[in-house]
Amino acid sequence: MDKKNNLKLLLGISGLTAVAAMGWEHYRNHYNLDNHLSFAEKSIIFWQRKVYDQKIKFFIRLKAHNWNELLQNRDHFFVYIGTRNNSQCLSFAPRLSYAAQQAGTNVYYLDTTKEATNPILRHLLEDLQVKNPPALLCVDHGRIIRYDFDEKITDFINAHQN
């Protein structure tokens, strides 16, 4: 009986060791894969943000507290509302920059990065009914025309350009 119990114990320990080894290998492979994907994603986002930062240089920066002044001084203008922390904005801003340059029009840029800590910005976004960036607006004599993301950016700019 002693030999039989020892054999069962040995097989049991061997089985547990094999299962533990397979589990460890599975964990290690997925852990490394997750790290690799996270690094790749971080790398992509890093370069998208660099492109974003370069492209928004062509826009005219606008602060939320200057909105009413802009409305009083300009009858017609485009405003892009976005942030470098949003993947949709990272994709949209370079295309908008290209379209605006091709059309030869200026675009104002309202950065929403500090929306949570800036009550003036938060209130302005509520007034403009912008819930999520990106948003492109054409302001024509106080009337707001919203860009529909189903149409081409160039078509929107050309249709509403003075």
C-alpha positions in Angstrom: 0.0 0.0 0.0 2.8 2.3 0.8 4.3 2.0 -2.7 0.9 2.6 -4.2 0.3 5.8 -2.1 3.8 7.0 -2.9 3.2 6.5 -6.6 -0.1 8.4 -6.4 1.5 11.2 -4.5 4.4 11.3 -7.0 2.0 11.4 -10.0 -0.2 14.0 -8.3 2.8 16.2 -7.6 4.1 15.7 -11.2 0.6 16.6 -12.6 0.4 19.7 -10.4 3.9 20.7 -11.5 3.0 20.2 -15.1 -0.2 22.2 -14.8 1.6 25.0 -12.9 4.4 25.1 -15.5 1.8 25.3 -18.3 0.0 28.0 -16.4 3.2 30.0 -15.9 4.1 29.7 -19.5 0.6 30.9 -20.5 0.8 33.8 -18.1 4.3 34.7 -19.3 3.4 34.6 -23.0 0.3 36.8 -22.4 2.1 39.2 -20.1 4.9 39.7 -22.7 2.3 40.1 -25.5 0.4 42.6 -23.5 3.6 44.6 -22.8 4.4 44.5 -26.5 1.0 45.7 -27.5 1.1 48.4 -24.9 4.5 49.6 -26.1 3.3 49.5 -29.8 0.1 51.4 -28.9 2.1 53.9 -26.9 4.5 54.4 -29.8 1.6 55.0 -32.3 -0.1 57.4 -30.0 3.2 59.3 -29.4 3.7 59.8 -33.1 0.1 60.7 -33.7 0.4 63.4 -31.0 3.5 64.7 -32.6 1.7 65.0 -36.0 -1.3 66.6 -34.2 0.9 69.2 -32.5 2.5 70.1 -35.8 -0.8 70.4 -37.7 -2.5 72.5 -35.1 0.2 75.1 -35.5 -1.7 76.2 -38.6 -4.7 77.0 -36.5 -5.3 80.2 -34.5 -5.4 79.3 -30.8 -8.6 80.5 -29.1 -9.2 80.6 -25.3 -12.7 80.1 -24.0 -12.8 83.5 -22.3 -12.1 85.1 -25.7 -15.2 83.5 -27.4 -17.5 86.5 -27.0 -14.8 88.9 -28.2 -14.3 86.8 -31.3 -18.1 86.8 -32.0 -18.2 90.6 -31.8 -15.1 91.1 -34.0 -15.7 88.4 -36.7 -18.8 87.8 -38.7 -17.6 84.5 -40.2 -15.1 82.0 -39.0 -14.4 78.3 -38.5 -13.5 76.8 -35.2 -12.1 73.4 -34.4 -12.8 72.0 -31.0 -10.6 69.1 -29.9 -7.8 67.7 -27.8 -4.6 65.8 -28.3 -5.9 63.2 -25.8 -8.6 61.9 -28.0 -7.9 59.3 -30.7 -10.6 60.8 -33.0 -9.1 64.2 -32.7 -5.6 62.8 -33.5 -7.1 61.5 -36.7 -9.3 64.5 -37.6 -7.0 67.5 -37.0 -4.4 66.6 -39.7 -7.1 66.2 -42.3 -8.7 69.5 -41.2 -5.4 71.2 -41.4 -4.8 70.0 -44.9 -8.3 70.9 -46.1 -8.1 74.4 -44.5 -4.7 75.1 -46.1 -6.0 73.9 -49.5 -9.0 76.2 -49.2 -6.8 79.1 -47.9 -9.0 79.6 -44.8 -8.2 80.2 -41.2 -9.4 77.9 -38.5 -9.6 78.8 -34.8 -8.6 76.1 -32.4 -10.3 75.6 -29.0 -8.3 73.1 -26.9 -10.6 71.0 -24.6 -7.8 69.3 -22.7 -8.5 71.3 -19.6 -12.3 71.0 -19.8 -12.6 69.3 -16.4 -10.7 72.1 -14.6 -11.9 75.1 -16.6 -15.5 76.2 -15.8 -15.5 78.8 -18.6 -14.6 76.2 -21.2 -17.1 73.7 -19.8 -19.9 76.3 -20.0 -18.9 77.3 -23.5 -19.0 73.7 -24.7 -22.4 73.3 -23.1 -23.6 76.5 -24.9 -22.2 75.2 -28.2 -23.7 71.8 -27.5 -20.4 70.1 -28.0 -20.4 66.9 -25.9 -17.4 65.1 -27.4 -14.6 66.4 -29.5 -13.7 66.6 -32.2 -16.1 69.3 -33.5 -15.9 71.7 -36.4 -18.2 74.7 -36.5 -18.7 77.4 -38.9 -20.0 80.6 -37.2 -21.7 82.9 -39.7 -23.1 86.1 -38.2 -23.7 84.3 -34.9 -25.4 81.3 -36.5 -23.6 78.0 -35.8 -23.3 75.4 -38.6 -22.0 72.1 -37.5 -19.8 69.8 -39.6 -21.4 66.5 -40.3 -18.7 63.8 -40.1 -20.3 62.0 -43.0 -19.3 64.7 -45.5 -15.8 65.6 -46.7 -14.1 68.3 -44.8 -13.2 70.2 -48.0 -16.9 70.2 -49.0 -17.9 71.7 -45.7 -15.3 74.4 -45.8 -15.9 75.3 -49.5 -19.7 75.4 -48.9 -19.4 77.7 -45.9 -16.4 79.8 -46.9 -17.0 83.5 -47.5 
